[in-house]
Amino acid sequence: MTPRPAHIAIVGGGTAGWMAACLFARHWGPQGCRITLLESSEIGIIGVGEGSTPYLRHFFAELGITEAEWMPACQASYKSGIRFPGWSTVAGYQSYVHPFFNEQDLSTGSAFFVNACLRRRGVDADANPQDFFIAAALAAQCRAPVARPADDGRAPATDYAYHFDAGLLGQFLRRHAQGRGVVHRIGTVARVQRHESGAIEALQLADGEQLAADFFIDCSGFRGLLISETLGEPFISYKHSLFNDRAIAIPTALDAKAPIPSETNSTALRHGWAWQIPLQSRYGNGYVYASDFVSDDDAETELRAHLGPAAEGQPARRLQMRVGRVERHWRDNCLALGLSQGFIEPLEATALMLIQFAVAEFIASVDAAGLGPAAQSPYNRRVNQMFDGVRDYVLGHYRLNTRTDSDYWRANRANTAGADRLLSLLEVWDRGGDFEAELSRHGDALMYQRPSWYCLFAGMGRFPAQLRPPQHGILSGAQARAAIAAIAAAFPTHREQLQSLIQRPS
Ligand SMILES: Cc1cc2nc3c(=O)[nH]c(=O)nc-3n(C[C@H](O)[C@H](O)[C@H](O)COP(=O)(O)OP(=O)(O)OC[C@H]3O[C@@H](n4cnc5c(N)ncnc54)[C@H](O)[C@@H]3O)c2cc1C
């Protein structure tokens, strides 16, 4: 069996490069694997990417890093879910939440699933997820999704994620990786030297130095210096199904005394959607849009109007996005991670999760089967499944929109490209068929689980227009809202919780 790499060279010092460096150092460092991370001082990092999924908690846990250590250093805040105002125009469903789930959701959450099924079948039962999941009440009350322990010392389990400053997170991870023996080099790759076999032999740097290694990780961003430019791996674009290919980011101030929200806001605008991410000291804002439908200048005007006076005088960063994925992420002695391997627009903030998943799978795969070609196909299949599965779910938001204010939204609603799985789920949902069985039928191809699909379809108000009155005994939205508000009131405020991290010795 081919052994694991003796020397790994990582090209790129963005979030992907440093996350990979930390994980390789943790798993293979103790076995003598050397890791060098090279980054260019001339080519910057993307510098956005401030939201996450709950999977990121495993990353820090695996590295043995506590919240008190990393969160204050990265201006990080807690995230209880994502709110989507303006995607649907259906009465009662103009804003809904994709919550992270909570052990205490059990009773109201069960009622939500029952109500959603009744409503699909024509019964007038309330089924907006924002009324039934504690995450929504936590966000409404600006509370942290971190439960206080009860008298028995046990706190109810809560799923949550984080918001953070991307630049500070990179710096934090760099210090952590260097502390575990990762060598940091500054230099720009000018040429890539290859073996006769086609595999990568060494990186020639612009200053005349050379970096040789036996395995190379491409974290060079959208350009894909090793995987695309050097190895010529084909890129599968998602542009025909996900139209957005541009973004503009504008930070705004956060009132130092006001309560800090604990959810991402993803508000639909005329040609895309605007994110608002609350950090400890500022908001990260941005507009994700499609250049086929609006110019960069008009998009910036629209974003500034949306943000109001808070954006006056604030600089805007314009970004281009390459949306899709490479065909093979692992090829020869090269693994692509982060933006070089692919990107699904940031609606569900999944990019760091995909990096984590790709590294974890790679380590498990090499530990089990070595570095030989036999391990590569199953690995690439699994990573592709993950990318395509996230794409399917993100696509659902566009397909289900009911806006009529622009060609952009109409075209998104009419678009069926790349939507086979989504359309088959929708068909069963719409006819009131066995949705659970349909979800099971797709098995591992679905990246998102049952509750997320229910929250998306129900949250967008995808129900029959004609409804008959409900029987007695079902929970109304108002009753559920009162129940989750009472549970949420026992959680600390977001500010209190963040303050406690600073005061707590790490
Ligand atoms: C608008 C937008 C919003 C996003 N929001 C989210 C979000 O909410 N959540 C999330 O998880 N993700 C999000 N992402 C994605 C996230 O930003 C990236 O996945 C993450 O930052 C990783 O980027 P990277 O490290 O792959 O690339 P980059 O940050 O671009 O880093 C590339 C690195 O490669 C180096 N490099 C390039 N060429 C050379 C060379 N020739 N020689 C040496 N070094 C070189 C550069 O110096 C740099 O260090 C978003 C992305 C965009 C565009």
The ligand as a Gaussian input file, in Angstrom:
#p B3LYP/6-31G(d) Opt

LIG

0 1
 C      -19.382000      36.463000      -2.144000
 C      -18.906000      35.273000      -1.379000
 C      -19.472000      34.984000      -0.151000
 C      -19.065000      33.848000       0.548000
 N      -19.673000      33.534000       1.734000
 C      -19.339000      32.397000       2.358000
 C      -19.960000      32.022000       3.577000
 O      -20.812000      32.733000       4.113000
 N      -19.587000      30.863000       4.155000
 C      -18.629000      30.058000       3.611000
 O      -18.359000      28.981000       4.165000
 N      -17.994000      30.416000       2.495000
 C      -18.317000      31.546000       1.857000
 N      -17.659000      31.893000       0.723000
 C      -16.556000      31.066000       0.257000
 C      -15.305000      31.339000       1.084000
 O      -14.984000      32.717000       1.025000
 C      -14.138000      30.516000       0.559000
 O      -14.541000      29.179000       0.409000
 C      -12.996000      30.531000       1.549000
 O      -12.623000      31.839000       1.851000
 C      -11.809000      29.773000       1.014000
 O      -11.169000      30.479000      -0.027000
 P       -9.814000      29.869000      -0.560000
 O       -8.886000      29.722000       0.593000
 O      -10.138000      28.658000      -1.344000
 O       -9.285000      30.955000      -1.602000
 P       -8.671000      32.422000      -1.388000
 O       -9.140000      33.069000      -0.146000
 O       -8.909000      33.135000      -2.665000
 O       -7.091000      32.175000      -1.218000
 C       -6.251000      31.916000      -2.318000
 C       -4.813000      31.863000      -1.851000
 O       -4.021000      31.370000      -2.930000
 C       -2.845000      32.112000      -3.016000
 N       -2.325000      32.046000      -4.384000
 C       -3.011000      32.190000      -5.544000
 N       -2.155000      32.084000      -6.588000
 C       -0.915000      31.863000      -6.077000
 C        0.376000      31.681000      -6.634000
 N        0.609000      31.747000      -7.956000
 N        1.429000      31.477000      -5.806000
 C        1.221000      31.425000      -4.454000
 N        0.030000      31.588000      -3.876000
 C       -1.027000      31.819000      -4.672000
 C       -3.253000      33.525000      -2.595000
 O       -2.130000      34.283000      -2.145000
 C       -4.228000      33.207000      -1.446000
 O       -3.483000      33.068000      -0.255000
 C      -18.034000      33.026000       0.013000
 C      -17.436000      33.349000      -1.202000
 C      -17.865000      34.453000      -1.915000
 C      -17.242000      34.767000      -3.237000

